[in-house]
């Protein structure tokens, strides 16, 4: 069997084992995190011909981060393949392809295994979050990781310009920050082509493709959605640069705390690359050193500019982890101490310092991300059944993925990801609210006026006496329940249908008045704010 196939199959096995361990530690869910369910909504609507809309017949909104991933999922849904399982297996294949290519770059064609490649796979395997984010989340992270990786390897291996053009075009369609990554890496490609003796316009083709694809994508967004960037950007990223920088630095610090070995690996890689660059001329500059410095610089800059995100286990850094580790494995320091005992010691340090064993064999800190999606699906199934005899109410939600994917009525995303008016209402986001959750604006809420407001509540078989409002939800919604205007328009209600099922939630008084009391028993209940 060819070495390339052996490497791919072993890489595939490693990814499957790593994903299985992560799957077990994250509640054994196969549907992805709640943000992936938002993708599922758009994939479904696009494949059915409704366009890029969150609700059928609603406004056009780019409530997803990756156009490319949405189109891929739309194609899967159109072919009537099982969407969640197919997306997950596609991620497994994409990551296995990337890892086998990195493996080949490390060892070449002379051998299958070396201490460097063993070290690379071992360190990557014990980094918590890598398989969660690139495979199990069902976000575009796996595709993004593969495209970034193929481009970086293409620069290091002096790949054909036309092949690089295709990869750069796909990269721009994958995530908004690809505009920065594309510019930076295409410049590195130009520099490496010069060192290889490539002359003329050919070496500039990838840079031209980056600019052209970016221009076309922005033009299409402006004509279709009316804005140059995805709606998720306006909902998540505050225009307060100073605040973003401070939060972004905290995000980087948290990454270093959660992965204590990474500052050392990155520091060694950066130190050696800068030292070698200082010792050479522009003509003899190493594309490997420039690439590693660019990777580290850009990956650290993006969270500082945007403020990072709220997710556990450093989602922004996971796609670059393989190249942080690769840089160390190719370092002179590793070559100097490349002995089996040194490798084993380093792997043990990485495994224990990152708490991988605790996460892998008990419970991951990301488990709740899958729980949110499962609970959202369950809630919307119950909503569909509860109101089966009448028109479904318009629901306003905090978690906007699984609820909208299952609900057969209209859903309003009150945090703005899929709500243009809410996302653009305030460019500077309110302080003191969790990152990515600060786009709620009360006066927009009153204007949109959902029938059911899911600040708190749920379904039960027994009669609810009190509506418990979690502190987290109240904070996200600016404690709107205390406002006089809210009390005039909404109340905390418990209603029972003919099957004896109870629903407790905030509902608009207008909607309550429209309900048939022959079908529903209705009573207003008190509220209580909790610290949960």
PAVEXVEX-622357 format. One record per residue (C-alpha): residue in three letters; residue number from 1; x, y, z. Coordinates in steps of 0.05 Angstrom, whole numbers, plus 32768, in hexadecimal, padded with zeros to 4 digits. Example, Ala and Ser with C-alpha at 12.3 -4.5 7.8 and 13.67 -1.06 7.14 Angstrom:
2
NODE  res    n    c1    c2    c3
NODE  ala    1  80F6  7FA6  809C
NODE  ser    2  8111  7FEB  808F
This chain:
532
NODE  res    n    c1    c2    c3
NODE  unk    1  8000  8000  8000
NODE  unk    2  801C  8046  7FEF
NODE  unk    3  8037  806E  8029
NODE  unk    4  8006  80A6  801A
NODE  unk    5  7FCB  8078  8023
NODE  unk    6  7FE9  805A  8062
NODE  unk    7  7FF1  80A0  807F
NODE  unk    8  7FAA  80B4  806D
NODE  unk    9  7F8C  8075  808C
NODE  unk   10  7FB4  807D  80CC
NODE  unk   11  7FA2  80C7  80CF
NODE  unk   12  7F59  80B4  80C4
NODE  unk   13  7F5D  8083  80FD
NODE  unk   14  7F7C  80B7  812B
NODE  unk   15  7F46  80E9  811A
NODE  unk   16  7F0F  80B5  8125
NODE  unk   17  7F2B  80A0  8169
NODE  unk   18  7F36  80E8  817F
NODE  unk   19  7EEF  80FB  8169
NODE  unk   20  7ED1  80BE  818C
NODE  unk   21  7EF3  80D1  81CD
NODE  unk   22  7EDB  8119  81C6
NODE  unk   23  7E95  8102  81B2
NODE  unk   24  7E90  80D8  81F2
NODE  unk   25  7EA7  8112  821D
NODE  unk   26  7E76  8143  81FE
NODE  unk   27  7E34  811E  8209
NODE  unk   28  7E35  80EF  81CD
NODE  unk   29  7E10  811F  81A0
NODE  unk   30  7E14  811B  8154
NODE  unk   31  7DEE  815B  8142
NODE  unk   32  7E25  818E  814E
NODE  unk   33  7E26  81CC  817A
NODE  unk   34  7DEE  81FF  8178
NODE  unk   35  7E13  822D  8148
NODE  unk   36  7E18  81F1  8118
NODE  unk   37  7DCC  81EC  811C
NODE  unk   38  7DC9  8232  8101
NODE  unk   39  7DF0  8218  80C5
NODE  unk   40  7DBF  81DF  80BF
NODE  unk   41  7D85  8212  80BA
NODE  unk   42  7DA6  8236  8080
NODE  unk   43  7DBD  81F6  805E
NODE  unk   44  7D75  81DD  8060
NODE  unk   45  7D57  821E  8046
NODE  unk   46  7D8A  8227  800E
NODE  unk   47  7D81  81DF  7FF6
NODE  unk   48  7D35  81E8  7FF5
NODE  unk   49  7D3B  8228  7FCB
NODE  unk   50  7D28  825B  8001
NODE  unk   51  7D6B  827F  7FFD
NODE  unk   52  7D98  8296  8035
NODE  unk   53  7D61  82A2  8068
NODE  unk   54  7D5B  8290  80B2
NODE  unk   55  7D0F  828A  80AE
NODE  unk   56  7CEA  8276  806E
NODE  unk   57  7CCF  82B5  804F
NODE  unk   58  7CF9  82E0  807D
NODE  unk   59  7D31  8311  8070
NODE  unk   60  7D72  82FE  804D
NODE  unk   61  7DA7  82F8  8083
NODE  unk   62  7DEC  82DB  8085
NODE  unk   63  7DE5  82BC  80CA
NODE  unk   64  7E1C  828A  80BB
NODE  unk   65  7E67  8296  80BB
NODE  unk   66  7E7B  826A  8080
NODE  unk   67  7E5A  8270  803C
NODE  unk   68  7E82  8234  8022
NODE  unk   69  7E6C  8207  805C
NODE  unk   70  7E24  821C  8053
NODE  unk   71  7E25  820A  8009
NODE  unk   72  7E46  81C7  8017
NODE  unk   73  7E11  81B7  804B
NODE  unk   74  7DDB  81CF  801C
NODE  unk   75  7DF3  819E  7FE8
NODE  unk   76  7DF3  8165  801B
NODE  unk   77  7DAC  8176  8030
NODE  unk   78  7D96  817C  7FE7
NODE  unk   79  7DAF  8135  7FDA
NODE  unk   80  7D86  811D  8016
NODE  unk   81  7DC3  8103  803B
NODE  unk   82  7DC2  8103  8087
NODE  unk   83  7DDB  814A  8092
NODE  unk   84  7DFB  8145  80D7
NODE  unk   85  7E1D  8102  80CD
NODE  unk   86  7E36  8115  8087
NODE  unk   87  7E53  8157  80A0
NODE  unk   88  7E76  8134  80D9
NODE  unk   89  7E94  80FF  80AD
NODE  unk   90  7EA9  8134  807B
NODE  unk   91  7ECF  8157  80B3
NODE  unk   92  7EF1  8115  80C5
NODE  unk   93  7F0A  810C  807E
NODE  unk   94  7F20  8155  8077
NODE  unk   95  7F49  8153  80B7
NODE  unk   96  7F66  810F  80A6
NODE  unk   97  7F7C  8129  8062
NODE  unk   98  7F9E  8165  8081
NODE  unk   99  7FC2  813D  80B6
NODE  unk  100  7FDB  810A  8083
NODE  unk  101  7FF6  8144  8059
NODE  unk  102  8019  8162  8095
NODE  unk  103  8035  811D  80A5
NODE  unk  104  8051  8117  805F
NODE  unk  105  8071  815C  8065
NODE  unk  106  8093  8148  80A6
NODE  unk  107  80AE  8105  808F
NODE  unk  108  80B0  810A  8043
NODE  unk  109  80AF  80CB  801A
NODE  unk  110  80E9  80A9  803C
NODE  unk  111  80C4  808C  8077
NODE  unk  112  807F  8084  8095
NODE  unk  113  808D  8095  80DD
NODE  unk  114  80C1  80C0  8100
NODE  unk  115  80C7  80DC  8146
NODE  unk  116  80B1  8120  812A
NODE  unk  117  8070  8105  810E
NODE  unk  118  8062  80DC  814C
NODE  unk  119  806C  811A  8176
NODE  unk  120  8040  8143  8148
NODE  unk  121  8005  8113  814C
NODE  unk  122  800D  8106  8196
NODE  unk  123  800E  8150  81A9
NODE  unk  124  7FD3  8160  817C
NODE  unk  125  7FAB  8124  8197
NODE  unk  126  7FB0  813C  81DF
NODE  unk  127  7F9B  8184  81D0
NODE  unk  128  7F54  818A  81EB
NODE  unk  129  7F22  81A8  81BA
NODE  unk  130  7F43  8198  8178
NODE  unk  131  7F15  815F  8165
NODE  unk  132  7ED9  8180  8185
NODE  unk  133  7EE1  81BF  815A
NODE  unk  134  7EFA  81A2  8119
NODE  unk  135  7ECD  8164  8116
NODE  unk  136  7E94  815F  8149
NODE  unk  137  7E7D  81A8  814A
NODE  unk  138  7E66  81A2  8101
NODE  unk  139  7E7A  81EB  80F7
NODE  unk  140  7EA7  81FF  80BE
NODE  unk  141  7EE4  81F7  80EB
NODE  unk  142  7EFA  81B5  80CC
NODE  unk  143  7EF6  81D1  8085
NODE  unk  144  7F19  8211  809B
NODE  unk  145  7F51  81E9  80BD
NODE  unk  146  7F5C  81C0  807E
NODE  unk  147  7F5D  81FC  804E
NODE  unk  148  7F8C  8224  807A
NODE  unk  149  7FB8  81E6  8082
NODE  unk  150  7FBA  81D6  8038
NODE  unk  151  7FCE  821D  8027
NODE  unk  152  8005  821F  805C
NODE  unk  153  8020  81DD  8043
NODE  unk  154  801A  81F6  7FFC
NODE  unk  155  8047  8231  800D
NODE  unk  156  8079  8204  8030
NODE  unk  157  807A  81D2  7FF6
NODE  unk  158  8078  8206  7FBE
NODE  unk  159  8037  81EC  7FA1
NODE  unk  160  8020  8200  7F5B
NODE  unk  161  8003  8247  7F58
NODE  unk  162  7FC1  822F  7F38
NODE  unk  163  7FB5  81FD  7F6F
NODE  unk  164  7FC2  8233  7FA3
NODE  unk  165  7F91  8261  7F80
NODE  unk  166  7F5A  822E  7F89
NODE  unk  167  7F6A  8225  7FD3
NODE  unk  168  7F6D  8270  7FE0
NODE  unk  169  7F2A  827B  7FBD
NODE  unk  170  7F09  8245  7FE9
NODE  unk  171  7F2A  8263  8026
NODE  unk  172  7F0B  82A7  801A
NODE  unk  173  7EC6  8286  8014
NODE  unk  174  7ED0  8260  8055
NODE  unk  175  7ED6  8296  808C
NODE  unk  176  7ED9  82E2  8090
NODE  unk  177  7F1F  82E4  80AF
NODE  unk  178  7F36  82C0  8070
NODE  unk  179  7F3E  8305  8052
NODE  unk  180  7F77  8312  8082
NODE  unk  181  7F93  82CC  807F
NODE  unk  182  7F8F  82CC  8033
NODE  unk  183  7FB4  830E  802C
NODE  unk  184  7FEA  82F9  805E
NODE  unk  185  7FF6  82B3  8042
NODE  unk  186  7FF2  82C8  7FF9
NODE  unk  187  802A  82FB  8007
NODE  unk  188  8053  82C3  8026
NODE  unk  189  8046  829A  7FE8
NODE  unk  190  8060  82D3  7FBC
NODE  unk  191  809F  82D6  7FE7
NODE  unk  192  80AA  828B  7FE5
NODE  unk  193  80A0  828A  7F99
NODE  unk  194  80D6  82BF  7F92
NODE  unk  195  8106  8293  7FB8
NODE  unk  196  80F5  8258  7F8A
NODE  unk  197  8105  8281  7F4C
NODE  unk  198  80BD  8289  7F35
NODE  unk  199  80B7  82CA  7F0E
NODE  unk  200  8081  82F1  7EEA
NODE  unk  201  8038  82F7  7EFC
NODE  unk  202  802E  82AE  7F0E
NODE  unk  203  8047  82B7  7F55
NODE  unk  204  8014  82EE  7F61
NODE  unk  205  7FD9  82C5  7F4B
NODE  unk  206  7FC4  82AE  7F91
NODE  unk  207  7FC6  82F5  7FAA
NODE  unk  208  7F9C  830B  7F6F
NODE  unk  209  7F6A  82D3  7F7D
NODE  unk  210  7F65  82E8  7FC6
NODE  unk  211  7F55  8330  7FB2
NODE  unk  212  7F25  831B  7F7A
NODE  unk  213  7EFF  82E8  7FA4
NODE  unk  214  7EFA  8319  7FDE
NODE  unk  215  7EDF  834F  7FB0
NODE  unk  216  7EAC  8321  7F90
NODE  unk  217  7E95  8306  7FD3
NODE  unk  218  7E8C  834B  7FF1
NODE  unk  219  7E67  8362  7FB2
NODE  unk  220  7E38  8327  7FB6
NODE  unk  221  7E2C  8332  8000
NODE  unk  222  7E1B  837C  7FF4
NODE  unk  223  7DEA  836B  7FBC
NODE  unk  224  7DC9  8330  7FE0
NODE  unk  225  7DCC  8342  802A
NODE  unk  226  7DDE  838C  8028
NODE  unk  227  7E1D  8386  8053
NODE  unk  228  7E66  8375  8043
NODE  unk  229  7E70  8343  807C
NODE  unk  230  7E45  830B  8099
NODE  unk  231  7E0F  8320  80CA
NODE  unk  232  7E33  82F7  80FF
NODE  unk  233  7E6C  8329  80FE
NODE  unk  234  7E3E  8363  810E
NODE  unk  235  7E1B  833B  8145
NODE  unk  236  7E5B  8323  8166
NODE  unk  237  7E92  8356  815B
NODE  unk  238  7E8E  839A  817E
NODE  unk  239  7EAB  83D7  815B
NODE  unk  240  7ECE  83E9  819D
NODE  unk  241  7F15  83D7  8188
NODE  unk  242  7F33  83E3  81CD
NODE  unk  243  7F00  83B5  81EE
NODE  unk  244  7F0B  8380  81B9
NODE  unk  245  7F56  8384  81C3
NODE  unk  246  7F50  837B  820E
NODE  unk  247  7F1F  8340  8208
NODE  unk  248  7F4A  8322  81D1
NODE  unk  249  7F88  8324  81FD
NODE  unk  250  7F60  8300  8233
NODE  unk  251  7F4C  82CD  81FF
NODE  unk  252  7F95  82C0  81ED
NODE  unk  253  7FA8  82BC  8237
NODE  unk  254  7F70  8289  8242
NODE  unk  255  7F8B  8260  8207
NODE  unk  256  7FD0  825F  8226
NODE  unk  257  7FB3  824B  826A
NODE  unk  258  7F8A  8212  824C
NODE  unk  259  7FC4  81FA  8221
NODE  unk  260  8002  820A  824B
NODE  unk  261  8032  81E8  821C
NODE  unk  262  801E  8213  81E0
NODE  unk  263  8042  8254  81F5
NODE  unk  264  8082  822B  81FA
NODE  unk  265  8079  820A  81B6
NODE  unk  266  8065  824B  8194
NODE  unk  267  809E  8271  81B7
NODE  unk  268  80D2  823F  81A0
NODE  unk  269  80B7  8240  8159
NODE  unk  270  80B4  828C  8157
NODE  unk  271  80F9  8296  8176
NODE  unk  272  811C  8267  8145
NODE  unk  273  80F7  8284  8108
NODE  unk  274  8108  82CC  811A
NODE  unk  275  8150  82BA  812A
NODE  unk  276  8159  8299  80E6
NODE  unk  277  8138  82D3  80C1
NODE  unk  278  8167  8304  80E2
NODE  unk  279  81A2  82DB  80C9
NODE  unk  280  818D  82D7  8080
NODE  unk  281  8182  8308  8047
NODE  unk  282  8140  8316  8023
NODE  unk  283  8157  82EA  7FEA
NODE  unk  284  8164  82AE  8016
NODE  unk  285  8129  82B7  8045
NODE  unk  286  8107  8276  8059
NODE  unk  287  80BD  8270  8048
NODE  unk  288  80B7  823F  8083
NODE  unk  289  80CD  8274  80B5
NODE  unk  290  80A2  82AA  8095
NODE  unk  291  8066  827B  8094
NODE  unk  292  806D  8268  80DD
NODE  unk  293  8074  82B1  80F3
NODE  unk  294  8038  82C5  80C9
NODE  unk  295  800E  828C  80E5
NODE  unk  296  801C  829F  812D
NODE  unk  297  8015  82EA  8120
NODE  unk  298  7FD2  82E6  80FB
NODE  unk  299  7FB4  82B2  812A
NODE  unk  300  7FC4  82DF  8166
NODE  unk  301  7FAD  831F  8144
NODE  unk  302  7F67  8306  8131
NODE  unk  303  7F4C  82FB  8178
NODE  unk  304  7F6A  833E  818D
NODE  unk  305  7F46  8361  8155
NODE  unk  306  7F03  833D  815D
NODE  unk  307  7F04  832F  81A8
NODE  unk  308  7F06  82E3  819E
NODE  unk  309  7EC7  82BC  81AF
NODE  unk  310  7EA4  829D  81EB
NODE  unk  311  7EB0  8254  81DC
NODE  unk  312  7EDA  8225  8206
NODE  unk  313  7F1C  8207  81EF
NODE  unk  314  7F31  8240  81C2
NODE  unk  315  7F0C  8235  8181
NODE  unk  316  7F33  826C  815D
NODE  unk  317  7F75  8249  8169
NODE  unk  318  7F61  8201  815C
NODE  unk  319  7F69  8205  8110
NODE  unk  320  7FB1  821D  8119
NODE  unk  321  7FC5  81EB  814F
NODE  unk  322  7FE2  81B9  811D
NODE  unk  323  8012  81EF  8104
NODE  unk  324  8026  8208  8148
NODE  unk  325  803A  81BF  8157
NODE  unk  326  8059  81B5  8112
NODE  unk  327  8086  81F2  811C
NODE  unk  328  80A0  81D5  815C
NODE  unk  329  80AB  818F  813F
NODE  unk  330  80D4  81AE  8107
NODE  unk  331  80FD  81D9  8137
NODE  unk  332  8147  81D3  8144
NODE  unk  333  8139  81CA  818E
NODE  unk  334  810F  818D  8180
NODE  unk  335  8145  8171  8153
NODE  unk  336  8178  817C  8189
NODE  unk  337  8151  8156  81BE
NODE  unk  338  812D  8125  818F
NODE  unk  339  812E  80E7  81BB
NODE  unk  340  80F6  80B8  81CE
NODE  unk  341  80FA  80CB  8218
NODE  unk  342  80F6  8115  8209
NODE  unk  343  80BA  810A  81DC
NODE  unk  344  8095  80E0  8210
NODE  unk  345  80A3  8114  8246
NODE  unk  346  8089  814D  821B
NODE  unk  347  804A  8127  8209
NODE  unk  348  803C  8118  8252
NODE  unk  349  8046  8161  8264
NODE  unk  350  8017  8176  822C
NODE  unk  351  7FE2  8143  8240
NODE  unk  352  7FE2  8155  8289
NODE  unk  353  7FE9  81A0  8283
NODE  unk  354  7FAF  81A5  8252
NODE  unk  355  7F84  8177  827E
NODE  unk  356  7F75  814B  8242
NODE  unk  357  7F6D  810C  826C
NODE  unk  358  7F39  812D  8299
NODE  unk  359  7F12  8148  825D
NODE  unk  360  7F18  8109  8233
NODE  unk  361  7F01  80D7  8267
NODE  unk  362  7ECF  8100  828E
NODE  unk  363  7EAD  813D  8271
NODE  unk  364  7EC5  8173  8241
NODE  unk  365  7EBA  81BD  8252
NODE  unk  366  7E98  81C1  820D
NODE  unk  367  7E62  818E  821D
NODE  unk  368  7E2D  81C4  8229
NODE  unk  369  7E34  81DC  81E0
NODE  unk  370  7E15  819A  81C9
NODE  unk  371  7DE3  819B  8202
NODE  unk  372  7DCA  81E0  81EB
NODE  unk  373  7DBC  81C3  81A6
NODE  unk  374  7D99  8185  81C1
NODE  unk  375  7D6E  81AE  81F0
NODE  unk  376  7D5D  81DF  81B8
NODE  unk  377  7D44  81A6  818C
NODE  unk  378  7D1C  8188  81C5
NODE  unk  379  7CFC  81CC  81D5
NODE  unk  380  7CE7  81D9  818E
NODE  unk  381  7CCB  8192  8185
NODE  unk  382  7CA0  81A1  81C3
NODE  unk  383  7C8B  81E4  81A7
NODE  unk  384  7C74  81C5  8166
NODE  unk  385  7C4B  8192  818C
NODE  unk  386  7C30  81C2  81C0
NODE  unk  387  7C12  81F1  818C
NODE  unk  388  7C00  81BD  8158
NODE  unk  389  7BB6  81D2  8157
NODE  unk  390  7BC4  821B  8146
NODE  unk  391  7BF5  8247  8121
NODE  unk  392  7C39  8245  8142
NODE  unk  393  7C4E  8283  8169
NODE  unk  394  7C8B  82AC  8157
NODE  unk  395  7CC1  829A  8188
NODE  unk  396  7CFB  82C7  819E
NODE  unk  397  7D38  829E  81B4
NODE  unk  398  7D7D  82A4  81D3
NODE  unk  399  7D9B  8265  81B4
NODE  unk  400  7D88  826A  816B
NODE  unk  401  7DA1  822A  814A
NODE  unk  402  7D7C  81EB  815C
NODE  unk  403  7D3D  8210  8170
NODE  unk  404  7D35  822D  812A
NODE  unk  405  7D4B  81ED  8107
NODE  unk  406  7D12  81C5  8126
NODE  unk  407  7CDD  81FA  8131
NODE  unk  408  7CA8  81FC  80FB
NODE  unk  409  7C94  8244  810B
NODE  unk  410  7CBB  8285  8108
NODE  unk  411  7CF7  828F  8135
NODE  unk  412  7D17  82D2  8146
NODE  unk  413  7D60  82D0  815A
NODE  unk  414  7D63  8304  8192
NODE  unk  415  7DAF  8304  8195
NODE  unk  416  7DB4  831C  814D
NODE  unk  417  7DDC  82E6  8129
NODE  unk  418  7DA0  82DA  80FB
NODE  unk  419  7D7E  831D  8106
NODE  unk  420  7D98  8357  80DD
NODE  unk  421  7D75  838E  8104
NODE  unk  422  7D8D  8374  8147
NODE  unk  423  7DD5  8368  8130
NODE  unk  424  7DDD  83AF  8114
NODE  unk  425  7DB7  83D5  814A
NODE  unk  426  7DF6  83E3  8173
NODE  unk  427  7E3C  83E0  8156
NODE  unk  428  7E5C  83E7  819B
NODE  unk  429  7E43  83AD  81C5
NODE  unk  430  7E2F  83B4  820D
NODE  unk  431  7E66  83A4  8240
NODE  unk  432  7E5D  836F  8275
NODE  unk  433  7E3B  833C  8249
NODE  unk  434  7E5A  82FB  8230
NODE  unk  435  7E80  8301  81EF
NODE  unk  436  7E54  82F4  81B1
NODE  unk  437  7E15  82FE  81DB
NODE  unk  438  7E11  834A  81DF
NODE  unk  439  7DE6  835D  81A3
NODE  unk  440  7DA2  835C  81C5
NODE  unk  441  7D82  83A2  81C2
NODE  unk  442  7D40  83AB  81E8
NODE  unk  443  7D20  83DE  81BA
NODE  unk  444  7D2B  83AE  817E
NODE  unk  445  7D0C  8376  81A7
NODE  unk  446  7CCD  839F  81B4
NODE  unk  447  7CC9  83AF  816A
NODE  unk  448  7CCF  8366  8155
NODE  unk  449  7C9F  8351  818C
NODE  unk  450  7CA3  8304  818D
NODE  unk  451  7C67  82DE  81A9
NODE  unk  452  7C91  82B0  81D5
NODE  unk  453  7CD0  82CB  81F5
NODE  unk  454  7D00  8294  820C
NODE  unk  455  7D25  82BA  8243
NODE  unk  456  7D0E  8281  8271
NODE  unk  457  7CDD  8249  8274
NODE  unk  458  7CCE  8206  8255
NODE  unk  459  7C9E  81CB  8253
NODE  unk  460  7C86  819F  828C
NODE  unk  461  7C50  816D  829F
NODE  unk  462  7C42  8190  82E1
NODE  unk  463  7C25  81D6  82EB
NODE  unk  464  7C5C  820C  82EF
NODE  unk  465  7C55  823D  8328
NODE  unk  466  7C91  826A  831B
NODE  unk  467  7CBA  827D  82DE
NODE  unk  468  7D03  8279  82F2
NODE  unk  469  7D2F  82AA  82CC
NODE  unk  470  7D79  8295  82CA
NODE  unk  471  7DA9  82CD  82DA
NODE  unk  472  7DD1  82BF  829B
NODE  unk  473  7D93  82C8  826E
NODE  unk  474  7D7D  8306  8294
NODE  unk  475  7DC1  8326  828A
NODE  unk  476  7DC2  8315  8240
NODE  unk  477  7D7E  8336  8238
NODE  unk  478  7D91  8374  8261
NODE  unk  479  7D5E  8361  8297
NODE  unk  480  7D27  8377  8269
NODE  unk  481  7CF4  8353  8294
NODE  unk  482  7CFA  838B  82C7
NODE  unk  483  7CE5  83C2  8296
NODE  unk  484  7C9F  83E0  829B
NODE  unk  485  7C98  83DC  824F
NODE  unk  486  7CA8  8392  8250
NODE  unk  487  7C75  8385  8288
NODE  unk  488  7C3F  83A8  825F
NODE  unk  489  7C4E  837F  8221
NODE  unk  490  7C62  833C  8240
NODE  unk  491  7C51  8310  827A
NODE  unk  492  7C69  82CF  8297
NODE  unk  493  7C34  829C  8285
NODE  unk  494  7C27  8252  8290
NODE  unk  495  7BF9  8233  825C
NODE  unk  496  7BDF  81EC  8256
NODE  unk  497  7BC8  81CA  8217
NODE  unk  498  7B94  8193  8210
NODE  unk  499  7BC9  815D  8219
NODE  unk  500  7BD8  8177  825F
NODE  unk  501  7C1D  8192  824C
NODE  unk  502  7C31  81D4  826C
NODE  unk  503  7C5B  820C  824D
NODE  unk  504  7C79  8243  8278
NODE  unk  505  7C9A  827F  8257
NODE  unk  506  7C96  82C9  824B
NODE  unk  507  7C60  82D6  8217
NODE  unk  508  7C43  8315  81FA
NODE  unk  509  7C01  8329  8217
NODE  unk  510  7BE8  8334  81D0
NODE  unk  511  7BF7  82EC  81BF
NODE  unk  512  7BD7  82D1  81FF
NODE  unk  513  7B97  82F7  81EF
NODE  unk  514  7B94  82D6  81AB
NODE  unk  515  7B95  828F  81C7
NODE  unk  516  7B56  8267  81CA
NODE  unk  517  7B46  8257  8213
NODE  unk  518  7B20  821A  81FD
NODE  unk  519  7B62  81FD  81E4
NODE  unk  520  7B92  821A  8219
NODE  unk  521  7B8E  8226  8263
NODE  unk  522  7BB4  8266  8272
NODE  unk  523  7BCD  8286  82B2
NODE  unk  524  7C00  82BC  82C3
NODE  unk  525  7C37  82A7  82F3
NODE  unk  526  7C6C  82CB  831B
NODE  unk  527  7CB6  82CE  830A
NODE  unk  528  7CF5  82C2  8331
NODE  unk  529  7D3D  82D3  831E
NODE  unk  530  7D70  829D  832D
NODE  unk  531  7DBC  829A  832D
NODE  unk  532  7DBF  825C  8301
